[in-house]
């Protein structure tokens, strides 16, 4: 960390005035020290200068340490700084509530193909432009209802746009005032002190203007997008009556003025949104932004706390300097070696880690490393695992001794009994022509050392699992115990050197492949039998069960998979609730 002296300054410079009190504090300390002298009550004042030793080493050291500590504390409080860093700012985007008029007038065709389709497209532009910022959608006719509350997921709102139509509204009317009031309520519930309301309609009455004024008083700006043309077009209301709808721009301008927003007629592009200032979300609290591209000077005063705490440590008692040296040396001390004591784990945790390490080495075929990991674990599972690793290295005598230790610690241990018998039989078996070089396979399948992976059991945390046993041998002991005892030979890592051995190996491989094909055929036959056994259950379905199932399917098909139907049902239930509550 390089220090730029030209950029060094203090973020809180008034604290430097505290340094002016340093001489006063030193004089007070000196006076208090002299008054506390025990000799003043017994020796005349004019004799004390000749009897007392002035400026002792301890007094000077304490005075210097206190002065330095005080100076460091004041400098730290002043906030020294010499570099800038990116300063994260909490900036909240202004929420927007879109309010759409879904009265019968929106079906007029003066904006081809219709006002409704143009309004849907405009709302889609709003959602695309304000993706990632809080947006809500409210619709109104005779009353206002929430389609979606404030959410940053504008894609969720787009799901409902194609189903917005007057027929989902539970009652006829054109109450823009209720739509504006409901939008302001959503913003208030979200604790938004500032926000925007975008109204899409063709006219406004005095009640709507009053609602816009009230929303402005709450901190919410109301802007308007005019739907339609001044000439207008005919429309059919929900009651079947045909009417004429035209754009009343003057009333909408008055509403926008009362709401502190702007007015613009609907356009095919996003020019209207840009003119209204709602195309991109504004930031709340823009005045708190830091100059210089979001960078701020860093307070580096905390570096002075390190020597300050060191000086405070010296003031406790004699010998604290040695403690300070030890504390400073501790972070630089080398870590404890693996062979030493691990101060962060209990003995059982260390043992469990060794079991896991040995089991992993065993599965990877590194039996020497597995032996090293299992050595010294004085548990039945530890001796059993050690015997498996030794057996894999063809050290049969040592393996049998390890199994015996496991059986002495846990008599009758099934795994140890089975593997000991298998290893003892392998030790007594006379070697074949190529067994001395580890090229023969007692199983005759040419897969030395691969069977052991079938029984691998990974040790789980908190438990004492053991490594998997070695490959099985064709001995009665191994079969009766149901375990996989060690193999007699280690895996061969070099190809056979003689043609007879190569031919035997090829024959063994062919036999193994044949056995695998037979096993797969048996498994396929079992699956076919299971499928045949399950078929009669369908055929055994009674007439009553079949009729009930068909009725359920018919009811499921009748459920409409349309968001518009869901909105219609939601608005109807909400309207009934409001009527019951007298609202």
N, C-alpha and C positions, 0 to 999 in steps of 0.2 A: 504494500500500500504506500504509494508515493504522496507526499504532502506538497500541495501547490500553495506556497506562501503568498502568492499574489491574490489568490482567491480566498484566503483565510479571513473569516469574519465571524461575528457572534450573532446568533439568531435572537438572543434576549440580552442585549448589551446593558440594560439598566441594572442587571445583577452585578456588574463590575463595580458599581458604587460601594458594594459591601467590602471591597478591598480597602477602602478608606478607613474602615473601622479597625483594621488590623493593628496599627500602632496603639490605639486606645485600648484594645483588648490585651496587648502585650504589657502595657503599663499597669492595667488593673491586675493582671496575673502576678506581676512582680510585687505590687503592693500587698496583695493577699498573701503571697508567700512570705513576705517579710513579717507580716502581722502574725502569721502562724508559728513563727520561730519561738521555741520554748525558752530561749535564753533571755528574751526581752523582759520577762517578769522577775529575773534574778540578777541581771547585770545592768549596770547603768548604761544609758544610751551612748555616752561619749566613749565608753570602753569597748562596745560591741565591734566597731570597725577594726579594732586591733586584735580581737579574739576569734572572730568568725572568718572562715575561709570563703571568699567570694568566688562566684563563677565556677562552681564545681562542674565536673564533666557530666554528671547525671542531669544537673539542672540545665546546662546548655543543650544537651541532646534532646531533652524533653521539650524545651522551648523551640528548637529548630524543627522537630517533628510536628509539633502542633501548628507552627506557622505554615509549613509545607502542606499539611493536611487541610488547613483552612483555605489556603490559596487554591488547591486543587478542587475543593468543593465549590468554591465560588466560580471558578472557570467552567466547571461542568454544568452548573446551573445557568451560566450565560449562554450555553449552547454553541460551542465552536463548530464551524462547518467550513469545508473547503471543496466539496464536490456535490454534484447534483445526481439525482436518481429519478426514475419514473415513479410518479406518485399515483397510486390507484385512487380514483375518485368514485364516490357513490353517486351515480347519475341515474335518475329514474326518468324513463320516457313517459311523456304525457299520454294518458289513456284516451281512447276514442270510443264513443258509443254511436253507432250508426242506427238511425231511426227511420224506418221505411213505412210509407203510407200504403197499407194493403186494403184500402176501401175499394168499392166498386169502380171508382174513377180511374184507377190505375190500369184498367183494361182498355182504356181508350187507345185508338190506333193513330193518333196524330204524330207519334214518334214511331215510325215503322220499325219492326213489325208491330210492336205495341210498347206502351210505357213500361209494362211489367218486365218484358225481356230486356229493355234498355236499362232499367233499374238494377236488374240482376247482374248485367254485365258491368255496370258501374260499381256495384258492391264487390265484384270479383277483382276489379282494379284496385279498390281500396285495400282488400285483403293482401293482394300481391305487394302493394307499395309499403304496407305497414307490417310485413312479416317479422315476427320476433318482438313486436311491441303489443301492449295490452289493447285488445279490441273486443267490443261486445256488439250484439245485434238485437235490436228491439223492433217489433212490428206493432202497428196499431190500426184499428178501425174504430169501432165504438168504444174500445178500451185498448190498453197497451199491454203487451206480454213480452216476456224475455225468450228469445230463441236460444241464445248462448250468453252466459255471463262474461265478464272480463277474462280473457285468456290470451296467452302469447301464442297459442296454437291456432293460427288463422286457417290452417287446412281443415280443422274441425268445423269452422263456420262455413267453409265452402261446401261441405257436404249437404247443407240445408238450402243452399241458394236456389237450386233447380226446383224445389218443392214449395217455394214461397208463392202463394196465390191467395186471392180474397176468400176462396171457399174454405180455408183452414181457420178463418176467424169465427169465433162463436157468435158475434153480433155485428150488425151493420152500423155504419157511422163514419165520421172523419174527425176524431178527437186528437188533433195534433198536440193540444195542451197536455193531454195525458201521456202521450209518447215522450214529450220533453221532460215532464215531471218524473216519469219512470226511469228515463236515462240518467237524470240527476241523482235519483235514488241509488242506482247501481254504482255510480261513482262515489257517492257518500259511503255506501257499504264497503267499498274497497279502500276507504281511508285516503282517497285521492283529493288533495287540496286544490289541484289544478287538473283540468281536463277539457276535452273537446266533445261537442255533440254535433253530429252531422245529420241534418234532417233532409229527407228526400220526399217532396210532395209538390203539389201544384197550387196551393193556396193556403192562407192562414187567416184565422179570425182573431178577435180581440183576446179571447181566452188563451190562445197560443202565444200571442205577444206577451201577455202577462206572465205566462209560464217561462218564456225565454228570459224575461227580466229577472225573475226569481232565481233561475239557474245561474245567470251572470252574477247575481249577488253572492251566490255560493262559491264562485270562482270558476265556473264552467262557461266557456264560450260556445255559442250556438251559431253554426253556419248552416246555410241552406243551399241545396241543389234543386233547381226548378225543373219539374217534370212536365213536358208537354209544350204546346205552342199557344200563341195568343189566339189563333183561330179555333183551336180545340178540335174535338171529334166526339162522336156519339159513343155511349157505352151503355151496357145493360147491368143494372144493379142486381143485388142478390134477391130482391123481391120481384124481379122480372120487369121492372119499370125502366124504360129507356130514357136516359138523360144526356146532357151535353156537358163535357168537361173541357175547360180551357185554362191556360196558365195565367195566374194573377201575379205578375212579377212585382207590382207595387206593394202588395201585402207581404210578400216574402222578403222584400228588401226592408220593410219596416220591422219584420220579425228579427232579421239578422242584425239590424241596428240595435234593437232592444236587447238582443242576446250578446252583444259585444263581438259578433262574428262578421262574416261576409256572405254575400249572395252571388251565385253564378248559375246561369242556365246550364242544363246538361249538355255535354259535348261528346262526340264519339271518341275522342282521345282523352288523355288525362290532363288536358289544359284547365278544365274546371277545378280539378283537385289541386293543381299547382296554384291557381288563383286564390283558392280558399285557404291554402297553407296547411292542408291535411294530407298531402301526398307522402310526406316523410314525417315521422314522429319527432316532435320537438322535445328537448330535454328539460326536465324540471330541475331548477337549481343551477342554471347556466352561470350565474354570477359567482359561484363557488369554484369555477374552473381555474386552475393554476396557469399563470402565464409561462411561456417558453415551451409550448408543446406538451404540457402535462408533466413537466419535470419540476422537482422541488429540491431545495437544499436539505441535505441530510444532517441531522443533529448527531455529531460525533462526540458529544460530551461523555458518552458511556465509557469511552476508552480511559478517561481519567479516573474512573471508579476502581480500576485494578490497582494502581499504586495507592489510592486512598484507602482501600480495604487492607492493603499490606501494612500501611502505617498504623491503622486502627488495631491491627493484630499485635503490633509491637507494644501498644500501650496497656495490654492486659497484665502481663507478668513477665518476670525475667525468664530468659530462655525461649521467648516467643520467636526470636529470629531463627532459631534452629527449626522450629515448627514451620515457619514460613518457607525456609529452604526445602523442607520435606514436601510441603504442599506444591511448590513450584516444580519439584523434581518428579512428582508422582505421574503427571500426564505424559512425561517423557520416558518413564520406566518401560523397559521391554515387557511384552506380554508373557504370561506364564507359559512355559513350554507344555507340549502335549503330555510329556512324561511327568510333569509336576502336578501340583494340586489345582484342580479347577474349583475356584471359589464360588462359582455361579451355579453349580449343579450339585444335587444330592448324589449320594453313592449309587442309589438305584437308577437315577437318570443317566449317570455315566455308564453303568453296566448295560442299560437298555440301548444306549447309543452304540456301544460296541457290538451288541447282538445284531442291530440293524446293519451296521457296517459289514459284519461277517456274513450275514445272509445275502447282502448285495454282491459281495465278492464271490460267494458260493455260486450264485445264479450266473455270474459272468464267467465262471470257469476258472477263476483265480483262487485255487484251493489253498495255495501257500498263504495268501493274504487272509483267507477265511480262517485258517489255522491260527495265524497270529492274533486275529481279533478275538477268537473264542478262547484262547489260552488265558488262564487265570480267572475265568468266570466259574466260581465254585458253587454251581447249582446243577441239579440234574439235567436241566435243558442245556446248560453250558457244556457239560461233559458229553452229552449226546451229540451236540453240534460239532464239538471237536472230533469225536469219533467219526462222524460223516466226512469231515474234511480230510482226516488222515486216511480213511478208506479210499477216498478218491485219488489219493497219491500212492495207493498200493502199499501203504505202511500198515499192514494188517495187524501185526502184533501191538503196535501203539494204539490202533483203533479199538482193538478188543479190550485193552487196558482202560481206555477212556469209557467204553460202554460199561465195563465193570464198575468204574467209579460212579457212573450215573445210576446203576442198579443198586449200589450200596446206599446211595443217598435217597433213592426212590425205588424200593423193591417192587418188582412186577411191572415196571414201565414198559408198555407194549412195544413202543417204537424201538427202544434200546434192546429188548429181547429179540425182536425179529431181525434187526440189523446185525446184532452180534452173531446170531446163528448163521446169517448169510455170509458175513465176513469170515467166520471160522470155516465154513464149507469151502469158500473160495481159496482160503489159505491151504487147505488140505488137498484141493483138487490138483492133479498133475497138470503141468503146463502143456499146451498144444504146440504144434510146430512153429507157429509165429507169435506165440503169446509173449515170449520174452521181450519182443520189441513193441508190444502194445498194439498189434495190428489185427488181432482176432477179436471176435465178439462172442461172449458166452451165450447171448440170446440168439445169435444166428441171424440177426436182422440188419447187421451192418451199420447200426446207429449207436455207436458207443457213446455213452455219456449223455445221450439226449433224453432218455426216459426220465432222468431225475427232474427235469423241469416240469413234469406233469404234476408233481406233488408239492411244488413250491408254495410256501406259506409266508407271506410277507409279514414281518413283525409289526404289530400295530402299537401306537403310542400308549403307554400305560400298561402294557401287558408283556408277559414274558413268553413270546413265541419262539420256536426253534426253527432252524433252517431245515429245508426239505432234505429228505434222505437221498442217498445216491441211487443210481439206476438199479432196477430189480434184477435179481438172479433167479433162474428157474430152479428154486429149491422149495421143498415142502414147507420149510419154516417161513419163508417170505410169503407164500400164498396163504398159509393158515393165519398169519398175523394180519394180513390185509395191508401191509406197508411195503414200501419200496426200499429194499436194502441196497447197500453199496454194490457197485459193479466190480468185477474182478480185474478189469483192465482199464487203463486210462485212454482217453481219446487219441486217435492217431492223427498227427499233424503233417505227415508226409505220405505220399502215395506208395502203394506196395511196390516192392522192388522186383518181384518175380512174377512171371505170367500165371503160374497156378494160383497165387494169392489174388491176382487181379480177377481171374475168372471166378474165384469163390466170392469175392466181394460183389461182383456183378450179379451173381446168382442170389446173394443175400439181398441186394437192393431190389431185384425183381420180386423176390418173395415178399419183401416188405410192402412194395407197391400193390401187390395182389391182395395182401391182407387189408390195406387201406381201402381198396375198391370194394371188398366184401363188406367192410364196416359201413361204408357209405351206402351200399345197397340195402343193408339191414336197416339203417336209419331211415332211408326213403320208404322202405316197406312199413316201418312203424308209423310214419306220418300218414301213409295211405290208409292204414288200418284205423288210425284215429279219425281221419276224415270220414271213413265209412261209418264209424260208430256215431259220429255226430249227425249224419244225415237223417237217420230215423227220427231224431228229435224234432226236425222241421216237419217231416211227414206226419208225425204223431200229433200235430197241432189240431185241436178240436175246432168244430165249426164256431163255437162261441168265442174262442180265443182269436180266430181269424177275423170274425166280425168286429171284435173290439179293436184289434190292430188296424183294420181298415178305417174304422171310425176315427181313431186317433190321427191317422195319416190325413184323413179328409179335413179334420179340424186344423191341423198344422198347415195345410195348403191354403186354408181360408185366411190365415193371418197375413195381412199385407206387409210386404217387405219394402215399405216406403216411408222415408222420414216425414213426408207431408202428413201421412195419416197419424203418425205418432205426435207430430206437433198439434194437429187438430184435436186429438184426444186430450193432450196436455193442456191446451188453452181452454177447452170446454170444462175440464175439471177445475182449473184455476178460476174460471168465471163462476162456477157453482160455489166454490169456497168463498169467494168475495161476496157473493150474494148472501150466503149464510151469515157472514160476519158483518153484513150491512155496509160494505164499502162500495 
